[in-house]
Amino acid sequence: MAKYVIVGASAAGIGAVEAIREVDPVGAITVISEEPCPQYSRPMISDFVSGKADFNKMKCRTDEFWKENNVEALTGKKATALNLTEKTVQLEGGEKVAYEKLLLATGGKPFVPKMEGSDKDGVFTFTTFKDAERLAAKIDSINAKAAVVIGAGLIGISVTEALLKRGLKVTMVELQDKILSLLLDAKASDLVEAVVRKAGVNIVTGQSVQKILGKPGNEGVVDGVILTKGDQVPCDLVIVAIGVVPRTELVTGTAVKINRGIVVDNMMQTNVPDVYASGDVTEAYDFIMNQNRLLPLWPLAVLEGQVAGYNMAGKKTTYMGGTNMSSLKYFGTPIVSIGLANPKEDPALEVLVKHDAERNVYKKLVLKNNVIVGLTLVNCIERAGVSFYLMKNAINVKKFKQKLLSDDFGLATLPVSLQRKMCVVQ
Ligand SMILES: Cc1cc2nc3c(=O)[nH]c(=O)nc-3n(C[C@H](O)[C@H](O)[C@H](O)COP(=O)(O)OP(=O)(O)OC[C@H]3O[C@@H](n4cnc5c(N)ncnc54)[C@H](O)[C@@H]3O)c2cc1C
């Protein structure tokens, strides 16, 4: 009977458990998770802070999930060391868990740059339910009135919206010259920035925080920040939301190869036999960039975990790849961003743009050799699935290129042969 061990029981870990059980109903599975109840939607932690969702609503699997799948769930336990020769994972306290097949699904940890005052009471990171719980409790206990959010990416914007809903005055500080810079081009970013400002958020771009200030007479408690150009912003809370870095510490110093994240092949296997990795901790294949790289996104972590799980259980499966893909609706603005959003000047690329200022609608497609390699939609995301299909399947769009940005673009505007391919003959 195979013995599977999975470290990390969030998106990638859950995907792997389900895949293993599809193939092997009886093999022993042990999951090790530092978090006491890891089966929750991490992207929803901002909903907890805003009061929109309680923990029950955030659960992506029931409490019975582990039992129903006959999984030994070592929750609330941290894995501290890995012995690749013995094939064991050591837990805090010294206990060892033996494996035949191991999956590392340890995700990411928040990146906190060196900053004077970052140890003060009132400074938070924002990646776990515990972070969200602590932040919500702090807002209540000190009756917080103002916050500075450092970072205007996906995590920064989600926590900003939550804080605003809680009635705080929020200043978002972003080092780049625009918000959501990894997802959007300058035009789309401007549109979203205008909406966020209108909602009452103070946005400072092209700067960061050089120092977190303490209260006069109570230095250990946050009172404000000093920005890099010297301006001072008073606040009760500072949330560092710059991004995540892979949690590779378990394999650091072992034979498992790490680049920026753990290096895997297209079966999610590392360079060490019987050791797999998936999710935010890995560099997985990006089908647009045609290379492995960090892509810290929930649906990709689930898929990668599934692929690892199938392969661990003996069903040979290849990961087809993902790419940068986000579908968001913060501040009431629906946004889809897939693949290249900000391509460098390249004669091989063709960029198609349509901006309807009256309706605040923005569409952008990036094509390479008549294949879509980038899609950005703001306030008009309804047909994103059709464009994504064309993109994922590298379909040549030359014949209907001019229709791609039209308002009535959809399945019906595609050539019949293609509709058939998509199994939607009309
Ligand atoms: C606020 C926020 C908003 C987000 N919004 C979106 C979004 O809109 N769309 C999207 O696609 N993605 C979003 N993401 C990213 C998404 O949540 C991640 O890509 C996803 O959670 C990655 O899953 P994972 O299983 O790889 O790792 P994680 O979810 O990070 O889970 C890893 C688990 O492993 C545990 N662990 C790590 N090391 C050990 C150890 N040594 N011992 C025991 N346990 C350990 C951790 O405690 C954790 O429970 C968001 C993330 C955050 C924080």
The ligand as a Gaussian input file, in Angstrom:
#p B3LYP/6-31G(d) Opt

LIG

0 1
 C       -5.230000      38.115000       0.051000
 C       -5.002000      37.191000      -1.099000
 C       -5.776000      37.327000      -2.233000
 C       -5.584000      36.455000      -3.303000
 N       -6.388000      36.598000      -4.390000
 C       -6.261000      35.730000      -5.406000
 C       -7.143000      35.794000      -6.518000
 O       -8.015000      36.677000      -6.595000
 N       -6.986000      34.888000      -7.522000
 C       -6.028000      33.918000      -7.467000
 O       -5.937000      33.096000      -8.390000
 N       -5.168000      33.826000      -6.428000
 C       -5.260000      34.697000      -5.401000
 N       -4.404000      34.604000      -4.339000
 C       -3.295000      33.596000      -4.376000
 C       -3.760000      32.201000      -3.940000
 O       -4.365000      32.266000      -2.688000
 C       -2.562000      31.253000      -3.933000
 O       -2.052000      31.160000      -5.245000
 C       -2.903000      29.869000      -3.432000
 O       -3.393000      29.908000      -2.112000
 C       -1.678000      28.949000      -3.496000
 O       -2.009000      27.701000      -2.982000
 P       -0.889000      26.711000      -2.420000
 O       -1.606000      25.471000      -2.008000
 O        0.225000      26.611000      -3.369000
 O       -0.268000      27.445000      -1.149000
 P       -0.903000      28.154000       0.097000
 O       -2.330000      28.494000      -0.119000
 O        0.032000      29.248000       0.467000
 O       -0.864000      27.029000       1.233000
 C        0.327000      26.460000       1.702000
 C        0.032000      25.799000       3.025000
 O        1.186000      25.089000       3.449000
 C        1.394000      25.332000       4.839000
 N        2.818000      25.123000       5.129000
 C        3.878000      25.768000       4.576000
 N        5.023000      25.291000       5.077000
 C        4.689000      24.339000       5.971000
 C        5.427000      23.503000       6.828000
 N        6.767000      23.545000       6.867000
 N        4.751000      22.640000       7.626000
 C        3.395000      22.566000       7.595000
 N        2.643000      23.346000       6.804000
 C        3.281000      24.234000       6.006000
 C        0.962000      26.780000       5.003000
 O        0.722000      27.090000       6.367000
 C       -0.308000      26.779000       4.137000
 O       -1.413000      26.319000       4.883000
 C       -4.571000      35.451000      -3.247000
 C       -3.777000      35.327000      -2.104000
 C       -3.984000      36.191000      -1.036000
 C       -3.131000      36.034000       0.184000

